[in-house]
Amino acid sequence: MDARRAIRGAAETAIRLARDRVQDAKVALGERGEPWWDEPSEAGRRARMAAAMRALLQHRDPEKTICPSDAARVVGGSGWRSAMDAARSVAAELAEAGVIEVRQGGVRVDIATVRGPIRLGRGSAWPGG
């Protein structure tokens, strides 16, 4: 609802950002995109995972992070552990684009070489700055 309220009386850029937030939330929840109750394609699951990551980060303070398992739980439900490889892979794609950054111990790291638990935060190319 915050995103919808932001549209009223806002500039075109703010309207676009608000619509993108609504789209991410709806895709993450399975209201848009491929039906989650059928067997979705790999591309559909990855799109939903990316949308979940962006939506979860949007609802946190800009300096706060999420765990990749948070997005895996949104997409994978009770079988979220099997979605963890996809979550890390999608995180790598978003990090490559600069949308998110991967951190370990509060320090930015390369997801391709890091081992162990990681956190995801907003990157330099985060929509809206």
FENHUBEL-V220872 format. One record per residue. OMEGA is omega in whole degrees, 0 to 359 (* if undefined). BURIAL is + if it has 24 or more other C-alpha atoms within 12 Angstrom, else -. Layout:
# FENHUBEL-V220872
omega:OMEGA burial:BURIAL
omega:OMEGA burial:BURIAL
This chain:
# FENHUBEL-V220872
omega:179 burial:-
omega:181 burial:-
omega:179 burial:-
omega:178 burial:-
omega:181 burial:-
omega:181 burial:-
omega:183 burial:-
omega:175 burial:-
omega:183 burial:-
omega:176 burial:-
omega:183 burial:-
omega:179 burial:-
omega:179 burial:-
omega:178 burial:-
omega:180 burial:-
omega:179 burial:-
omega:179 burial:+
omega:178 burial:+
omega:177 burial:+
omega:178 burial:+
omega:179 burial:+
omega:179 burial:+
omega:179 burial:+
omega:181 burial:+
omega:182 burial:+
omega:177 burial:+
omega:180 burial:+
omega:181 burial:+
omega:179 burial:+
omega:179 burial:+
omega:177 burial:-
omega:182 burial:-
omega:180 burial:+
omega:178 burial:-
omega:181 burial:-
omega:182 burial:+
omega:171 burial:-
omega:175 burial:-
omega:183 burial:-
omega:176 burial:-
omega:178 burial:-
omega:179 burial:-
omega:179 burial:-
omega:178 burial:+
omega:181 burial:+
omega:178 burial:+
omega:179 burial:+
omega:179 burial:+
omega:180 burial:+
omega:178 burial:+
omega:179 burial:+
omega:179 burial:+
omega:180 burial:+
omega:181 burial:+
omega:179 burial:+
omega:179 burial:+
omega:180 burial:+
omega:183 burial:+
omega:175 burial:-
omega:175 burial:-
omega:185 burial:-
omega:182 burial:-
omega:182 burial:-
omega:183 burial:-
omega:173 burial:+
omega:173 burial:+
omega:176 burial:+
omega:179 burial:+
omega:176 burial:+
omega:179 burial:+
omega:179 burial:+
omega:179 burial:+
omega:178 burial:+
omega:185 burial:+
omega:187 burial:+
omega:181 burial:+
omega:182 burial:-
omega:177 burial:-
omega:187 burial:-
omega:182 burial:-
omega:179 burial:-
omega:179 burial:-
omega:184 burial:+
omega:178 burial:+
omega:178 burial:-
omega:180 burial:+
omega:179 burial:+
omega:179 burial:+
omega:178 burial:+
omega:177 burial:+
omega:178 burial:+
omega:178 burial:+
omega:180 burial:+
omega:178 burial:+
omega:178 burial:+
omega:179 burial:-
omega:180 burial:-
omega:181 burial:-
omega:176 burial:+
omega:171 burial:+
omega:182 burial:+
omega:182 burial:+
omega:172 burial:+
omega:183 burial:-
omega:179 burial:-
omega:182 burial:-
omega:179 burial:-
omega:181 burial:-
omega:176 burial:+
omega:184 burial:-
omega:181 burial:+
omega:184 burial:-
omega:184 burial:-
omega:176 burial:-
omega:178 burial:-
omega:184 burial:-
omega:179 burial:-
omega:174 burial:+
omega:179 burial:+
omega:178 burial:+
omega:178 burial:+
omega:180 burial:+
omega:182 burial:+
omega:180 burial:-
omega:178 burial:-
omega:180 burial:+
omega:179 burial:+
omega:175 burial:-
omega:* burial:-
